[in-house]
Amino acid sequence: MNPFVDAFVSIRDFFETGGDVLYGILAVTILMWTFIIERIWYFYFVLPKQVEEVRQEWDGRRDTTSWAANQIRSYLISVVNISSRRYLLLIKTLMAVLPLLGLLGTVTGMIAVFDVMAFAGTGNARLMAGGVSKATIPTMSGLVAALSGLYFAAWLEKKANIAGERLEGLLARH
């Protein structure tokens, strides 16, 4: 068979086994990774231009030592700091939501197990196994999806801190 068809069938089977909560986990994961990729784009392509513009604006000033100049310097640094931290809180929030969605899948899967137990009794292990997999797969998926963004969220936070410190050094008071 075609490897693409095999992959599609495997993914479809995974989603059918794990239940409807997996679609929510998928949506939140795609949203989280969209913001992560946007931030990576920002740090590599937008931020250097922004820092250069701010540095040129500062270097073009005659007065860099007065109280007013210090306030302008603080403002310029703050603008860059705010834009470099944009969406970081949202990324962290989405990372926190993913395990909770996995927990929701656990609860719905256990409800399916209890439904089977109510109708068929505890003797039908094959029917109960479907509910157990419906309980464990979303938990695993939510945790794996959250962990996939953990490294990048910390890395983006570090990049934002470094960018702010670097800009403070570039806007020296003459």
N, C-alpha and C positions, 0 to 999 in steps of 0.2 A: 504494500500500500504506500501511499504518498506520506512522507514524514510530516508534512504540514497537517494533513488530515488526522494522523495519529496524535499529534500534539493537541489539536483542537478537541479531539474526542477525550483525551486525558484530562484536559482542563475542564471540559464540560462535565465529565464524571466527577471530578473533584468538587465542583460547585454544587452538583446534585447531591453528593454525599454530605457536604458540609452544611447545606441549608441556605436559606435566603439571606442570612446575616452576612455571608461572604460577599454578597454584592455591595453591601454598605462598606465593608472593610476595603474592598477594591476601590470604591469611589473615593473614600477618605485617603487611601494610599496614593492614588493618582493625583489628588489635590495636593497632598503634602509634597510629593516629588515635583510637581509643577512649580511650587514655590521654592523648593530647594534649587532646582535648575535655574530658575529666574535669578536667585541670589548669586549663584556661581557665575552666571552671565554678568551680573552687575559688578561683582568684584574683579573680574578679569577684563571687562570691556568698557564699563561705564565709569566706575570709580576712578581709574587713573586719569581720565579726561577731566572729571569733576575736581580732583585734587589739583591738577595743573591749572585749571581756571581759577581756583581759589588762591593758589600760590601766586599767580600772575597779578590777581587783584590786590593781594597784600603787598607784593613787591612794588606795585605801582603807586602805593601811598607814600606821601612825604613824611607824614607823622606816624610813627609806629611805637612811640613811647608814652604818649599821654593816656589819661584815663579813658577818654573817648576811643582812642585807637585800641586800647585793651578790650573794651567792650565789643568793638567791631571784630577783633580777633576771636573773642569768645563766641560771638554769633556765627562767624564763618566756620569755626570748628564744630559748633553745635549742629549746624545745617548738615554737614557731612556725616557727623555721628548719627543723626536721626535717620538720614537716608540709608546709611550702611546697616542700620539695625531694623529697617523695615521688614516686616513679615517674619522676623525671627520668633516673636512670641506666638504668632499664628502657627508656625511650623512646630513649635514645642507643644502647643495645644492639640494639634492634630495627632502628634505622637502620643499624647496622653489619652486621647479618645480611642485610639486603635485597640489597646488592651481591654478597654471597657466594652467595645463592640464585640470583642472575642468573648468576654464574660457573658454578654447578652446571648451569644450563640450557644454558650454552655448551658445557660438556663433554658433556652428553647429546646435544645437537644435533650436535656433531662426531662423536660415536660413530655417529649415524644417517648422517652423510655417509660415514664409512668403511665402514659396512655396505653402503651403496649402491655404493660403489666396489669392494667385494669381490665383489659379485654381478654388477653391470652394467658394471664397468670405469669408466674416467675419461671415456669418450666420451658418457655420457648426462648432459648438463648439467641437463636438466629434473628428473630424479630427485634430483640432488645439491642443487638449489636448495631443495627442501623441507627438507633437513637443515641447510642454511646459515641459512634463516630460523628454523628451530628453535633455532639456536645464537645468533642475534643478537637476536631478540625478547625472550627472558628477560633478557639482559644489559641491554638498554635499559630494560626494565620495572623491574628491580631498582634501577637507578641513578635512574630518575625517581621511583620510590616513596621511595627514601631521601632524595633531594633535596627532595621535597615536605614532609618533616618537619624538614629542617635548619633552616629559618628559625624555625619554631615552637619547636624545642628550644632554640635560642639565646635566643629571646624569653622563654621560660618561665624559663630560667636567670637572665636579667637581672631578671625580675619577682621571683624568689625573693630575689636579692641586695638589690634595692631594698626589699622588704618587711622583711627583717632589719635593714637600716640604718635604715629609718623607725621600726621598733619600738624600736630602741636609742635613738633621739632622743626618742620619746614617753615612755619610761620614765626620765625624768630623775631624777637624785639631788637631793633637796631639801636 
